Amino acid sequence: MYNLIMHREDTPTYLRLMEQSLLEKRVKLSYKHLENCDVCPLECGVNRLKGEIGICKTGEYPRVSSYFPHHSEEDPISGNRGSGTIFFSRCNLRCIYCQNADISQRSAGSEVHPEELAKMMLELQSAGCHNINFVSPSHIVPQILAGVHLAAQSGLKIPLVYNTGGYDSIAMLSLLDGVMDIYMPDIKYGDELTAWKYSRVKNYHAVNQRAILEMQRQVGDLKLDGQGVAYRGLLVRHLVLPNGLAGSETILKFLAEKVSKQVYLNIMDQYHPAYKAGEYPELNRRVRPEEYQAVIATARRLGLNRLAV
């Protein structure tokens, strides 16, 4: 009976890895990356297992600021029972306009061990959530893998969502192949200079494109069940910035030409000046409706019609 369930298309693939004793191997391989940290493209080189910290200010144990059923994600993610969202503190990006800077730029919440993280996942599953949604996971992939392994042993069986700013290591994504069911990356910028100016990371454009192509290779276009809830695939988010600063047309061309015209895309209009954005006159206002509509029109012109609008 168990093997029959494992072969259902909508069954999370991490259960198959666990059955084959491969999930535990992924945990061990990933933890080696913490010794001379290259878990994310910042490659700080610190030994996080000995308590050293790099740019993400996170040592061996991640911090969780909150976890709860989230009803305000995209419809295929939240469904009618909510997404089991775990908000991790800190981030490998330093966006000067971050709307969650109290979490991403500060060590909010409490440190958690893998056993505690697994317990959170199981609680969210028991609450009826459609999935487990890891927010800002790029700097703590080994710890997430350890928590998933323990949770799966104790009965976790709902899809996993990797909700990321899009600055991700290909090595880590390779270890997540067959673990994450849904990838939900941001694609923030169409060029490197803008990414450095506003998010303080190098090579974001190139790193982000490679990461999204790898995510698409692993899970393909977003697939929905009979209730319209996602169980596997890629969902891309793009936040429109004032004055065309995000390079939206370049981004949309990449998605249409290199990823898939069937990519599920959320073009977001909720930008507002937050955190340090007031120090940058070009960012110190909301996006105008005509700016947002122009990006939507470009997406449709390029054949991207699977939009969350």
N, C-alpha and C positions, 0 to 999 in steps of 0.2 A: 504493500500500500504506500509506504514511504517513497519508494522509487518512482511510483506512478505520479505522485505529487511533485516530485523533483523535476519531472519532465514537462510540467505545465509551463506554458510560455510566460505567465504572469507570476511565477514563483521566483522570489529573489535568488539570484545566482550565488550569493555568498553561502547559502545553505549547501549548495553542491560542493563548494570549496571546502567547507567544514567537513562534509562527509568524506572527502578525499584526503583529509588531513593537510590540506594546502593552506588553509587560513592561518593556522598557527605558524607555519613557515613564513608567511608574509609578515606576520608580527615580528618575528625574530630578525628577518632581513631589514625591516624598516627601522628597528631600534638601533642598528649599527650606524645609521645615518645621523643619529643624535650625538655620536661620539666626537665627530668633527663636522658640525652641523651643515648639511646641504639639503635639508628637508624642503626648503623653498629656494627660488632662484637668487635670493640675497646671499646665500652661501657664506654665512658669517664665520663658520669654522670653529665655533666654540664647542666645548664638551658639555652638553646640556645634562647628561647623566650625572655629572659631578656638580651640578648647580650653576654652571656658567650660563650667562644669558647674552644674546646678541640683540639685534635691532628689534625683534619681536618681543623682547622682555619676558620671554617664557622659558622656564627651565624644563625639568623633566616632566612636571605635571601641569596640565592645562588648567586654566581658570574658567569656570562657568559662571556667567553673570545671571542667567535665568534659563528655565526650561518650562514649556507649557504648550498646550494645543493652540496653534496659531491659525486664525481664521481669515487672515488678510493677505496671504500669499496669492499667487495666480490660481484661478479656479481649478485647474488640473492638479494642483499641489494641495490646496486646502480642502477641496471637496466639500462635503457637508459635515464632516466630523473633525476637521482641523488637521494641520500638519504638526507632527510632534517635534517642535523646534527646540534645539539646544543652542543657545547663544554663547559662543566662546569669547573671552576677553582677548584684547590685543589683536593685531593684524599685521601682515607683512607689507601692507600699503600704508602710506601716510598722507592720505587725501586731505587737502587743506579745507575742503568743503564737506567733510564727512558728516552725515546727519545722525550718526550714532557714535560720535567721537567720545562720549562718556564711557562707551564700552570698548571701542576699537583702539583708542589711544591711551587708555588707562587700565590698570590691573584691577578691574572691578570683579566682584564675586569672590568665590573661594576656589582654592586648588582642589582638584578631584583626582583620585586614583582610578585606574581602569575599572575596578570593581564598582566604584560609585557611578562611573559613567554608564556602565552596563545596567545598573539598577535604574538610572534615569530613563534609559531606552525602554526597559520593560514596563516601567510605570506609564510612559506615554502610550505604549501599545495597549496596556490594560485600559487606558482612558478612551480607547477607540480610535486613536489617530490613524490616518491612512498611511503614514510613513514616518521615518525619523529624519529630521532635517538639520544637518550640521551647518551652522552659520559661521563663516570665517574659519575654515578648517585647514587652510594651506600650510600653516606653520606647525600643525600638530597631527599630521597624518599617522605617525606611528602609534600615538596614544589612542587615536580613534580606532585604528585597526585592533589594538589590544582590547578596547572596550567592546567592539563588535564581536570579537571572538568569544568573549565571556558571555555576552548577551545571547548570542546564537546558541551556545551550549545550554542556556537556560530557557530557551523557547522563543527567542525573537524570530519573527517570520514575516515582517512587513518591509516594504522597499526602503532603501536608504538614499537620501538626497544629499549631494555634495554642493553646497550653496556658497560659492566662492567669488572673490573679487577678480579672479581670472589670472592671477600672477602665480602660476603653479609649475612645479618641477615635473618634467617628463618622467624622471625616475620614480617619483612618488605616484604619479598617475598610473604607471605600469604596475605598481604594487596594488593599486586599487582596481585594476582590471578584473572584472568578475565579482567585485565586492560592492561597488556603488551601482545602483540601478538607474539613478537619475542624476545627471550633471546639470547644475544650474549656475553657469558662470556669467559674470559681467564681461562685457567687452566695452571698455571705457574710452579708448582713444584710438585715433587713426594715425598717429605719428609719435615718435619717441620724445621729441623736445617738449611737447605738451604734457606727456606723462611724467616727465621729470619735473616740470615746473609745478604741476598741481598734485602729484602723488609721490614724488620723491623716490622714484625707482627707475633704474636703467633698463632699457630694452623691453619695456612693457609691451609695446606693439608686437614685436617679434615673438616674445615668450608667450603672450596671450594667444596669438594665432596658432602657434604650435600646440598649445594646450587644448584649444578648442577643436582642432583637427583630430587630436588623439582622443578626446572625449567622444566626438562623433564616430570615430572608428570603433570605439568600444561598445557604444550603446545605440547608435543610429538615431533616427528621427523619433520624436516623442510619440509613445504609444499610449492610448487611453483604453480603459475598460468600459463596460457597458454603462457605467454611471458617469463617464467623462472624467474619471480620475486617472492620473498617470501612473503607470507601473514600470516604465522603462523609457530611456531616451534622453535627448538633449533639449534643454530649454534655455535660451540665451536672453539676457537682459542688457539693454542699452539705455543709459540715462542721457537724455538730450541736455546739453549745456547751453547757456546763453551765447549769443554771437557766433554760433557754429563752432565753438572751441573743441568739441569732442571729435570733430572730423567724421560726422555721421555718414556721409556718402561713401567715404573710403571703407568704412566698417561694413556698410550694407552691401557694397560690391564684393567684399571678401566673403561674406556669408552666402550671397547668391551664386558666386562663381566657384568658390572653393569648398564650401561646407555642404549646403543643400538648399534648394529652393523650398523644400518642405520643412525647414527648421522652424520650430515654434519660437517666436520672437516677441518679447515684451519691450516695446519702445516706451520708455517712461517719461512722464512730463512733470514729475513732482519735485524737480530741483528747486531749492530755495537756499539763499545764503545762510550757511551754518558754519560753526567752528571758526576757522580763520578766513573765510571767504570775503568778509568785509574789508580785508586788507588788500584785495585785488579788485579794482574798479570794474574790470570786465566781467567779473563773476558776481558782482554785488547787486543782483536783481534776479527775479524769477524769469523763467522761460516764457516768452510770449506765445500765445496760441498759434500765431502764424508761423513761428519758428518750429513748433512741434508738428503742425500739420504739413509743413514742407518736408519733414523727415518721413512722415507716414506716406506722403505721396511718392517720395523717392523709393521707399521700400516696395510699394506696389508696382511702380514702373519697372523695377528690377525683377519682378516676379515673386517677391516675398509676400505672400498673402495669408500665411498662417500667423496672424498677429493677435496678440492678447489686448485688443482695444475694444 
